[in-house]
Amino acid sequence: MLEFEVQWYRLGGGPSGQIHERFGMSDRDYFASVNDLLQESPPEQLSPSAIERMRGVVRRRLWMAK
């Protein structure tokens, strides 16, 4: 899941259709899961500032999914 989002966060997060098709989840459930994963084990290949940008995208998408 994090690998998928690493590819998309710069563009505002993964597309809803691809999220549902690949993970069988709503945007809300997907981004809540990504948020949990970022807390537990952030991607090692990303810098701390990139991780913060990714967290910002996750927060925005969770807000939009309400």
Secondary structure, 3 states (H helix, E strand, C coil): CHHHHHHHHHHCCCCHHHHHHHHCCCHHHHHHHHHHHHHHCCCCCCCHHHHHHHHHHHHHHHHHCC
